[in-house]
């Protein structure tokens, strides 16, 4: 597989996570879809979870549970609830794409890096891009509470990313990433299964459309990470991270073609402004080197 083909596959599969959330919203409540999506993912990743069981002590199990709550449960819950509430898939992807910029801002604010004008300009542009897109969604009838859902999801993922880097001390994790992801998948499966059962929404619909959405969402989650790690290994983490910034536009175009979601002028403008913000932040002097082990931006964003 050539570098360009890997890059195209990564953008498409990563974007498919947000499309899967939108597709699932048409067949079942979010609690039902998330429970079965995470159960399928946990089964697929079970061999790596078994390997991790022998390496993790009690404290590490607790830490992985906290990270699963922030990076899996609250993040996925926010994305899937947003889709069910009518938030366009491109908007959710756009908000999620600003997570590395927010992590960089926090790292600068706590004094671990110097604050530079480009950092401020990038954050202002990124916020303006999201605001433009959100304004268009509000005029189209999307509620304020619904638009807050992807924001909460992104903030939860940001907190989990920063917490993970603090616990690791910037060093290479003792347990391979695939194994920790498998452990977190087990926690997420338990969380969403219990939540769906408590809400009386665990029983799956007996429809092909529902199981197709479950398969789509599970494959998107596993496939996204597989392609991310492959691209990182072959082409470097900088290229992999840059490619992820193309996913909001790809998601918006995909949702327009598949679901008829309108590509409003505010959506296109917001995507362009936010893309410029991310590029500015990445090119800013003093921006962290993604090849450094202690870089908080090196952790991939979790696909839906």
DAQUI-V994908 format. One record per residue. N is the residue number from 0. RES is the residue in one letter. OMEGA is omega in radians with two decimals (none if undefined). Layout:
n=N res=RES omega=OMEGA
n=N res=RES omega=OMEGA
This chain:
n=0 res=X omega=-3.13
n=1 res=X omega=-3.13
n=2 res=X omega=-3.14
n=3 res=X omega=3.14
n=4 res=X omega=3.08
n=5 res=X omega=-3.13
n=6 res=X omega=3.12
n=7 res=X omega=-3.13
n=8 res=X omega=3.13
n=9 res=X omega=-3.13
n=10 res=X omega=-3.10
n=11 res=X omega=-3.07
n=12 res=X omega=3.11
n=13 res=X omega=3.11
n=14 res=X omega=-3.09
n=15 res=X omega=3.09
n=16 res=X omega=3.12
n=17 res=X omega=3.08
n=18 res=X omega=3.10
n=19 res=X omega=3.09
n=20 res=X omega=3.11
n=21 res=X omega=3.13
n=22 res=X omega=-3.13
n=23 res=X omega=-3.13
n=24 res=X omega=-3.14
n=25 res=X omega=-3.04
n=26 res=X omega=-3.07
n=27 res=X omega=3.03
n=28 res=X omega=-3.13
n=29 res=X omega=-3.11
n=30 res=X omega=3.14
n=31 res=X omega=-3.11
n=32 res=X omega=-3.11
n=33 res=X omega=-3.14
n=34 res=X omega=-3.09
n=35 res=X omega=3.05
n=36 res=X omega=-3.10
n=37 res=X omega=3.07
n=38 res=X omega=3.12
n=39 res=X omega=3.14
n=40 res=X omega=3.14
n=41 res=X omega=3.12
n=42 res=X omega=3.14
n=43 res=X omega=-3.08
n=44 res=X omega=-3.06
n=45 res=X omega=3.13
n=46 res=X omega=3.11
n=47 res=X omega=3.08
n=48 res=X omega=3.11
n=49 res=X omega=3.10
n=50 res=X omega=-3.10
n=51 res=X omega=-3.07
n=52 res=X omega=-3.11
n=53 res=X omega=-3.05
n=54 res=X omega=-3.00
n=55 res=X omega=3.01
n=56 res=X omega=-3.06
n=57 res=X omega=-3.13
n=58 res=X omega=-3.13
n=59 res=X omega=3.06
n=60 res=X omega=3.12
n=61 res=X omega=3.13
n=62 res=X omega=3.13
n=63 res=X omega=3.07
n=64 res=X omega=3.10
n=65 res=X omega=3.12
n=66 res=X omega=3.09
n=67 res=X omega=3.13
n=68 res=X omega=-3.08
n=69 res=X omega=-2.97
n=70 res=X omega=-3.14
n=71 res=X omega=-2.99
n=72 res=X omega=-3.10
n=73 res=X omega=3.13
n=74 res=X omega=-3.13
n=75 res=X omega=3.11
n=76 res=X omega=3.12
n=77 res=X omega=-3.11
n=78 res=X omega=-3.09
n=79 res=X omega=3.06
n=80 res=X omega=3.10
n=81 res=X omega=3.11
n=82 res=X omega=3.14
n=83 res=X omega=-3.12
n=84 res=X omega=3.07
n=85 res=X omega=3.08
n=86 res=X omega=3.14
n=87 res=X omega=-3.11
n=88 res=X omega=3.13
n=89 res=X omega=3.11
n=90 res=X omega=3.11
n=91 res=X omega=3.13
n=92 res=X omega=3.14
n=93 res=X omega=3.12
n=94 res=X omega=3.13
n=95 res=X omega=-3.09
n=96 res=X omega=3.13
n=97 res=X omega=-3.11
n=98 res=X omega=3.12
n=99 res=X omega=3.12
n=100 res=X omega=3.12
n=101 res=X omega=3.08
n=102 res=X omega=3.12
n=103 res=X omega=3.14
n=104 res=X omega=3.13
n=105 res=X omega=3.13
n=106 res=X omega=3.12
n=107 res=X omega=-3.07
n=108 res=X omega=3.13
n=109 res=X omega=3.00
n=110 res=X omega=-3.13
n=111 res=X omega=3.05
n=112 res=X omega=3.09
n=113 res=X omega=3.08
n=114 res=X omega=-3.13
n=115 res=X omega=-3.13
n=116 res=X omega=3.13
n=117 res=X omega=3.09
n=118 res=X omega=-3.13
n=119 res=X omega=-3.14
n=120 res=X omega=3.13
n=121 res=X omega=3.14
n=122 res=X omega=3.11
n=123 res=X omega=3.12
n=124 res=X omega=3.14
n=125 res=X omega=3.10
n=126 res=X omega=3.13
n=127 res=X omega=3.12
n=128 res=X omega=3.10
n=129 res=X omega=-3.13
n=130 res=X omega=3.11
n=131 res=X omega=3.14
n=132 res=X omega=-3.14
n=133 res=X omega=3.13
n=134 res=X omega=3.09
n=135 res=X omega=3.11
n=136 res=X omega=3.13
n=137 res=X omega=3.12
n=138 res=X omega=3.13
n=139 res=X omega=3.05
n=140 res=X omega=3.09
n=141 res=X omega=-3.07
n=142 res=X omega=3.12
n=143 res=X omega=-3.14
n=144 res=X omega=3.13
n=145 res=X omega=-3.14
n=146 res=X omega=3.11
n=147 res=X omega=-3.07
n=148 res=X omega=3.09
n=149 res=X omega=3.08
n=150 res=X omega=3.09
n=151 res=X omega=3.12
n=152 res=X omega=-3.12
n=153 res=X omega=3.13
n=154 res=X omega=3.10
n=155 res=X omega=3.12
n=156 res=X omega=3.09
n=157 res=X omega=3.13
n=158 res=X omega=3.13
n=159 res=X omega=3.13
n=160 res=X omega=3.14
n=161 res=X omega=3.14
n=162 res=X omega=3.13
n=163 res=X omega=3.14
n=164 res=X omega=3.11
n=165 res=X omega=-3.13
n=166 res=X omega=-3.12
n=167 res=X omega=-3.12
n=168 res=X omega=-3.13
n=169 res=X omega=-3.12
n=170 res=X omega=3.06
n=171 res=X omega=-3.10
n=172 res=X omega=3.14
n=173 res=X omega=3.14
n=174 res=X omega=-3.14
n=175 res=X omega=-3.07
n=176 res=X omega=-3.12
n=177 res=X omega=-3.12
n=178 res=X omega=3.09
n=179 res=X omega=3.08
n=180 res=X omega=3.12
n=181 res=X omega=3.10
n=182 res=X omega=3.12
n=183 res=X omega=3.09
n=184 res=X omega=3.09
n=185 res=X omega=3.10
n=186 res=X omega=-3.12
n=187 res=X omega=3.12
n=188 res=X omega=3.11
n=189 res=X omega=-3.12
n=190 res=X omega=-3.07
n=191 res=X omega=3.08
n=192 res=X omega=3.12
n=193 res=X omega=3.14
n=194 res=X omega=3.14
n=195 res=X omega=3.12
n=196 res=X omega=3.13
n=197 res=X omega=3.13
n=198 res=X omega=-3.10
n=199 res=X omega=-3.07
n=200 res=X omega=-3.10
n=201 res=X omega=-3.10
n=202 res=X omega=-3.08
n=203 res=X omega=3.03
n=204 res=X omega=-3.14
n=205 res=X omega=-3.13
n=206 res=X omega=3.10
n=207 res=X omega=-3.13
n=208 res=X omega=3.14
n=209 res=X omega=-3.10
n=210 res=X omega=3.03
n=211 res=X omega=3.12
n=212 res=X omega=3.10
n=213 res=X omega=3.14
n=214 res=X omega=3.12
n=215 res=X omega=-3.07
n=216 res=X omega=3.14
n=217 res=X omega=3.13
n=218 res=X omega=3.12
n=219 res=X omega=-3.13
n=220 res=X omega=-3.12
n=221 res=X omega=-3.10
n=222 res=X omega=-3.13
n=223 res=X omega=3.14
n=224 res=X omega=3.10
n=225 res=X omega=3.13
n=226 res=X omega=3.11
n=227 res=X omega=-3.13
n=228 res=X omega=3.11
n=229 res=X omega=3.13
n=230 res=X omega=3.10
n=231 res=X omega=-3.10
n=232 res=X omega=-3.05
n=233 res=X omega=-2.99
n=234 res=X omega=3.13
n=235 res=X omega=-3.10
n=236 res=X omega=-3.14
n=237 res=X omega=3.12
n=238 res=X omega=-3.14
n=239 res=X omega=-3.14
n=240 res=X omega=3.13
n=241 res=X omega=-3.13
n=242 res=X omega=-3.12
n=243 res=X omega=3.12
n=244 res=X omega=3.07
n=245 res=X omega=-3.02
n=246 res=X omega=3.11
n=247 res=X omega=3.12
n=248 res=X omega=3.12
n=249 res=X omega=3.13
n=250 res=X omega=-3.14
n=251 res=X omega=3.12
n=252 res=X omega=3.14
n=253 res=X omega=-3.14
n=254 res=X omega=3.10
n=255 res=X omega=-3.12
n=256 res=X omega=-3.01
n=257 res=X omega=-3.04
n=258 res=X omega=-3.11
n=259 res=X omega=3.10
n=260 res=X omega=-3.02
n=261 res=X omega=3.00
n=262 res=X omega=-3.12
n=263 res=X omega=3.13
n=264 res=X omega=3.12
n=265 res=X omega=3.10
n=266 res=X omega=-3.14
n=267 res=X omega=-3.13
n=268 res=X omega=3.13
n=269 res=X omega=3.10
n=270 res=X omega=-3.13
n=271 res=X omega=3.14
n=272 res=X omega=-3.12
n=273 res=X omega=3.09
n=274 res=X omega=3.10
n=275 res=X omega=3.14
n=276 res=X omega=-3.11
n=277 res=X omega=3.11
n=278 res=X omega=3.12
n=279 res=X omega=3.13
n=280 res=X omega=-3.12
n=281 res=X omega=-3.08
n=282 res=X omega=-3.06
n=283 res=X omega=3.04
n=284 res=X omega=-3.13
n=285 res=X omega=3.07
n=286 res=X omega=-3.04
n=287 res=X omega=3.08
n=288 res=X omega=-3.07
n=289 res=X omega=3.08
n=290 res=X omega=3.12
n=291 res=X omega=-3.06
n=292 res=X omega=-3.06
n=293 res=X omega=-3.08
n=294 res=X omega=-3.13
n=295 res=X omega=3.12
n=296 res=X omega=-3.05
n=297 res=X omega=3.13
n=298 res=X omega=-3.12
n=299 res=X omega=3.01
n=300 res=X omega=-3.08
n=301 res=X omega=3.09
n=302 res=X omega=3.13
n=303 res=X omega=none
